[in-house]
Amino acid sequence: MSPEPAPVPRPPLDATRVREVMKNRGMGDLWVSQATGSTNDDLVARSKAGPLAHLSVETTEHQVAGHGRLGRGWETPDRSSLAISIYFRPDAGFDPAGLPWLSMLCATAMVQALNERTGLAAGLKWPNDVVAGGFKLCGVLAQLVLTPEGPAVVVGAGLNVSQERAELPVPTAGSIALLGGRTTDRSELMAGYLDKVADLYGAFAAVHGRAGEPGPGDALSLRQAIARHMVSIGHQVDAHLPDGTVLRGTAEDLGAEGALILRDSAGKLHHVLAADVFHLRRSDGNYA
């Protein structure tokens, strides 16, 4: 009988290392708690208590009551994951239509960071789940905040890093450790993620929040950058709607408003918005 693998070490976050990256990228403040209910809730509360610097970040060593899509809860063992919430306060010239794109921007940043830092072939399952090897590694949730300075958005990302199988909530969830990623250093992963967020947001802000407009130089538009990582595109998928019906079609592209464009068996195109879908699955049963 083969011995059980040694547990993956779970050291504390290196806040100094993360702050250095944030400083270099012109980001705001960083708050690190030992435990909290939800980093999104904490950052929203800070924003209501007084002005926050753009791209300020809230994180914790142990999140015990995180929020998932459709009100699902999210809890992880101490130091086994990353819970990162970012405060976006766009300039006055930013198109309000760009605000809903910030959750997919952050999911794309996570995909890029994981591909570079862990060697895993991560991708996006529409609208904003990060997957690898057929398992969900990260979910992203955005909250609109109305402040005296104008609308802001808090985007939270929850990344499974070192959880063992028994520590994950559902069979479709995975962790970097279980998938054999080359690092489970949460400080490195967080720094890489924030660096990518700064890159993508900088290009997005340069075109005033217009997701379909190419970025500076030869940069892709944000819509194109997201679509190139979207593993749902090109597959037959089932969109489970809140009324209990299922729309089946081939995912062809990401639409102008972030909708997933599906072509059904009769050739009709459907633009499916995240708010209209309870769950999206590949028709072959694969999670991604």
TITITOR-829881 format. One record per residue (C-alpha): residue number from 1; residue in three letters; x, z, y. Coordinates in steps of 0.02 Angstrom, whole numbers. Each point is the difference from the previous one (the first is absolute). Example, Ala and Ser with C-alpha at 12.3 -4.5 7.8 and 13.67 -1.06 7.14 Angstrom:
BEGIN
ATOM   seq   type     east       up    north
ATOM     1    Ala      615      390     -225
ATOM     2    Ser       69      -33      172
//
This chain:
BEGIN
ATOM   seq   type     east       up    north
ATOM     1    Met        0        0        0
ATOM     2    Ser       76      -54      166
ATOM     3    Pro       23      135      133
ATOM     4    Glu     -115        8      150
ATOM     5    Pro       76      -83      154
ATOM     6    Ala       66      121      130
ATOM     7    Pro     -119       26      146
ATOM     8    Val       40      -95      158
ATOM     9    Pro       76      114      135
ATOM    10    Arg     -115       39      146
ATOM    11    Pro      108       53      148
ATOM    12    Pro      -75       31      173
ATOM    13    Leu      -11     -138      128
ATOM    14    Asp      152      -24      111
ATOM    15    Ala      -89        4      168
ATOM    16    Thr      163      -28       95
ATOM    17    Arg       28     -163      -91
ATOM    18    Val     -177      -60       33
ATOM    19    Arg        7       50      184
ATOM    20    Glu      160     -100       22
ATOM    21    Val      -87     -158      -62
ATOM    22    Met     -149       35      112
ATOM    23    Lys      113       26      150
ATOM    24    Asn       92     -163      -33
ATOM    25    Arg     -166      -93       -9
ATOM    26    Gly      -73       78      157
ATOM    27    Met     -134       95      -93
ATOM    28    Gly      -83      164       53
ATOM    29    Asp        2      177      -69
ATOM    30    Leu        8       58     -180
ATOM    31    Trp      -90      152      -71
ATOM    32    Val       36       61     -177
ATOM    33    Ser     -109      136      -78
ATOM    34    Gln       31       92     -163
ATOM    35    Ala     -181      -23      -53
ATOM    36    Thr     -159      -65       79
ATOM    37    Gly     -171      -66      -41
ATOM    38    Ser       22     -173       75
ATOM    39    Thr      136      -73      110
ATOM    40    Asn     -128     -119       74
ATOM    41    Asp     -110      147       51
ATOM    42    Asp      150       89       75
ATOM    43    Leu       56     -149      102
ATOM    44    Val     -177      -37       61
ATOM    45    Ala      -13      183       56
ATOM    46    Arg      166      -14       94
ATOM    47    Ser      -61     -157       88
ATOM    48    Lys     -157       90       59
ATOM    49    Ala       99      150       62
ATOM    50    Gly      107     -104      119
ATOM    51    Pro       91     -167       22
ATOM    52    Leu      113      -53     -142
ATOM    53    Ala      146     -120        5
ATOM    54    His      -32     -169      -78
ATOM    55    Leu       58      -10     -182
ATOM    56    Ser        7      188      -24
ATOM    57    Val       -2       55     -182
ATOM    58    Glu      -75      142     -101
ATOM    59    Thr       58       37     -177
ATOM    60    Thr       -3      144     -124
ATOM    61    Glu       87       61     -156
ATOM    62    His     -166       36      -85
ATOM    63    Gln     -166      -82       44
ATOM    64    Val     -147       87      -83
ATOM    65    Ala     -154      -85       74
ATOM    66    Gly       45     -177       48
ATOM    67    His     -131     -133       31
ATOM    68    Gly      -17     -160      -99
ATOM    69    Arg     -111     -149       26
ATOM    70    Leu     -189       32      -15
ATOM    71    Gly       28      187       19
ATOM    72    Arg      103       24     -158
ATOM    73    Gly      117      150        0
ATOM    74    Trp      188      -11      -22
ATOM    75    Glu      112      144      -56
ATOM    76    Thr      177        0      -69
ATOM    77    Pro      125      127      -68
ATOM    78    Asp      123       76      124
ATOM    79    Arg      139     -122       53
ATOM    80    Ser      -56     -131     -125
ATOM    81    Ser      -63     -128      126
ATOM    82    Leu       -2      -54      180
ATOM    83    Ala     -147       27      117
ATOM    84    Ile       40      -85      165
ATOM    85    Ser     -117      -22      148
ATOM    86    Ile       49     -106      150
ATOM    87    Tyr      -79        3      173
ATOM    88    Phe      -21     -171       80
ATOM    89    Arg      -43       -5      185
ATOM    90    Pro        9     -183       50
ATOM    91    Asp       34      -56      178
ATOM    92    Ala     -144      -52      112
ATOM    93    Gly       29     -185      -36
ATOM    94    Phe      -23       22     -188
ATOM    95    Asp     -152      -93      -67
ATOM    96    Pro     -125      128      -70
ATOM    97    Ala      -34     -122     -142
ATOM    98    Gly      176       39      -60
ATOM    99    Leu      -35      184      -33
ATOM   100    Pro      -81      -26     -172
ATOM   101    Trp      156      -93      -56
ATOM   102    Leu      110      154       17
ATOM   103    Ser      -44       67     -173
ATOM   104    Met       53     -163      -82
ATOM   105    Leu      154       -4      111
ATOM   106    Cys       52      170      -68
ATOM   107    Ala      -39      -49     -180
ATOM   108    Thr      109     -155       23
ATOM   109    Ala      140      107       72
ATOM   110    Met       -9      110     -155
ATOM   111    Val       10     -151     -114
ATOM   112    Gln      153      -64       91
ATOM   113    Ala       85      171       -4
ATOM   114    Leu      -33       22     -186
ATOM   115    Asn       62     -173      -42
ATOM   116    Glu      162       34       94
ATOM   117    Arg       31      182      -47
ATOM   118    Thr      -66       17     -178
ATOM   119    Gly       21     -174      -74
ATOM   120    Leu     -182        2      -57
ATOM   121    Ala     -103     -158       24
ATOM   122    Ala     -132       80      110
ATOM   123    Gly     -147      -93       76
ATOM   124    Leu     -166       25       88
ATOM   125    Lys     -167       14      -88
ATOM   126    Trp     -128      -43      132
ATOM   127    Pro      -39       80      117
ATOM   128    Asn      145      124        8
ATOM   129    Asp       53       74     -167
ATOM   130    Val      184      -16      -45
ATOM   131    Val       25      -43     -183
ATOM   132    Ala      142      -35     -121
ATOM   133    Gly       -1      -38     -185
ATOM   134    Gly     -190        5       -1
ATOM   135    Phe       -8      178       68
ATOM   136    Lys      -48       69      170
ATOM   137    Leu      145       84       89
ATOM   138    Cys      -68       25      174
ATOM   139    Gly     -164        2       96
ATOM   140    Val      -22      -20      187
ATOM   141    Leu     -139       67      110
ATOM   142    Ala      -27      -26      187
ATOM   143    Gln     -100      103      125
ATOM   144    Leu      -48      -54      176
ATOM   145    Val       31      133      133
ATOM   146    Leu      -74      -13      175
ATOM   147    Thr      116       81      126
ATOM   148    Pro       -1       10      191
ATOM   149    Glu      145     -124       -4
ATOM   150    Gly     -102     -125     -102
ATOM   151    Pro      -34      -35     -183
ATOM   152    Ala      132       54     -126
ATOM   153    Val       13      -16     -188
ATOM   154    Val       70      122     -127
ATOM   155    Val       55      -85     -160
ATOM   156    Gly       39      107     -151
ATOM   157    Ala       96      -58     -154
ATOM   158    Gly       12       97     -163
ATOM   159    Leu      141      -56     -115
ATOM   160    Asn       24       61     -179
ATOM   161    Val      186       31      -22
ATOM   162    Ser       49      114     -145
ATOM   163    Gln     -163       46      -86
ATOM   164    Glu       -4        4     -189
ATOM   165    Arg     -147      -80      -90
ATOM   166    Ala      -95      164      -18
ATOM   167    Glu       15       32      188
ATOM   168    Leu      -89     -161       49
ATOM   169    Pro     -189        0       27
ATOM   170    Val      -51     -161      -89
ATOM   171    Pro       75     -118     -130
ATOM   172    Thr       18     -139      130
ATOM   173    Ala      116      107      108
ATOM   174    Gly      189       -8      -20
ATOM   175    Ser      154       72       83
ATOM   176    Ile      170      -69       47
ATOM   177    Ala       81      111     -131
ATOM   178    Leu     -115      -58     -141
ATOM   179    Leu       29     -182       44
ATOM   180    Gly      189       21        1
ATOM   181    Gly       35      -22      185
ATOM   182    Arg      182       19       43
ATOM   183    Thr      -30      142      123
ATOM   184    Thr     -124      143       17
ATOM   185    Asp       86       67      157
ATOM   186    Arg     -151       34      111
ATOM   187    Ser      105        7      158
ATOM   188    Glu       71     -173      -35
ATOM   189    Leu     -172      -68      -41
ATOM   190    Met      -79       75      155
ATOM   191    Ala      139      -64      112
ATOM   192    Gly      -15     -174      -76
ATOM   193    Tyr     -188        0       24
ATOM   194    Leu        7       54      182
ATOM   195    Asp      134     -130       35
ATOM   196    Lys     -113     -137      -69
ATOM   197    Val     -150       65       97
ATOM   198    Ala      102      -10      160
ATOM   199    Asp       51     -180      -42
ATOM   200    Leu     -176      -60      -38
ATOM   201    Tyr      -81       92      144
ATOM   202    Gly      129      -63      124
ATOM   203    Ala      -37     -180      -48
ATOM   204    Phe     -188       33        2
ATOM   205    Ala        5       83      171
ATOM   206    Ala      104     -144       68
ATOM   207    Val     -150     -115      -30
ATOM   208    His     -120      132       70
ATOM   209    Gly      -79       45     -166
ATOM   210    Arg      -55     -175      -48
ATOM   211    Ala       19       -6     -189
ATOM   212    Gly       -7     -188      -14
ATOM   213    Glu      131      -36      132
ATOM   214    Pro      182      -28      -56
ATOM   215    Gly      122      134       52
ATOM   216    Pro      153      -22      109
ATOM   217    Gly      118     -138      -52
ATOM   218    Asp      -45      -68     -171
ATOM   219    Ala      -86      159      -60
ATOM   220    Leu     -156      -14     -103
ATOM   221    Ser     -164       57       73
ATOM   222    Leu      -54      171      -63
ATOM   223    Arg     -139      -82     -101
ATOM   224    Gln      128     -113      -85
ATOM   225    Ala      120      144      -31
ATOM   226    Ile     -138      101      -84
ATOM   227    Ala      -67     -147     -100
ATOM   228    Arg      170      -41      -75
ATOM   229    His        4      173      -81
ATOM   230    Met     -184       -3      -56
ATOM   231    Val       -2       -2     -190
ATOM   232    Ser     -189      -24       -2
ATOM   233    Ile       18     -177       69
ATOM   234    Gly       -1     -134     -134
ATOM   235    His      -94      106     -128
ATOM   236    Gln     -182        8      -52
ATOM   237    Val      -68      165       63
ATOM   238    Asp     -161      100       -7
ATOM   239    Ala      -57       74      165
ATOM   240    His     -114      147      -40
ATOM   241    Leu     -122       16      145
ATOM   242    Pro      -86      163       52
ATOM   243    Asp     -170      -65      -56
ATOM   244    Gly       63      -12     -179
ATOM   245    Thr       23     -188       -6
ATOM   246    Val      164      -84      -44
ATOM   247    Leu       68     -152       90
ATOM   248    Arg      123      -95     -112
ATOM   249    Gly      115     -131       69
ATOM   250    Thr      179      -57       21
ATOM   251    Ala       89       86      144
ATOM   252    Glu       70     -142      106
ATOM   253    Asp       64       73      162
ATOM   254    Leu       -8      138      129
ATOM   255    Gly     -122      -43      139
ATOM   256    Ala       15       16      187
ATOM   257    Glu      -82      173        2
ATOM   258    Gly       91       67     -153
ATOM   259    Ala     -138      -58     -116
ATOM   260    Leu       42      -57     -175
ATOM   261    Ile      -58     -179      -21
ATOM   262    Leu      -78      -28     -172
ATOM   263    Arg      -57     -164      -76
ATOM   264    Asp     -138       23     -130
ATOM   265    Ser      -31     -109     -153
ATOM   266    Ala     -115     -113      102
ATOM   267    Gly      138      -32      127
ATOM   268    Lys      -79      105      138
ATOM   269    Leu      117      100      111
ATOM   270    His      -36      184       35
ATOM   271    His       89      106      132
ATOM   272    Val        2      176      -69
ATOM   273    Leu       39      144      117
ATOM   274    Ala       70      166      -59
ATOM   275    Ala     -150       93       69
ATOM   276    Asp     -113     -106     -112
ATOM   277    Val       92       36     -164
ATOM   278    Phe       -8      154     -109
ATOM   279    His      140      -60     -115
ATOM   280    Leu      100     -157      -33
ATOM   281    Arg       68      -39     -173
ATOM   282    Arg       80     -147      -82
ATOM   283    Ser     -124      -78     -120
ATOM   284    Asp      126       14     -143
ATOM   285    Gly        0      190       18
ATOM   286    Asn      172       14       78
ATOM   287    Tyr       -1      130      139
ATOM   288    Ala       96     -111      120
//
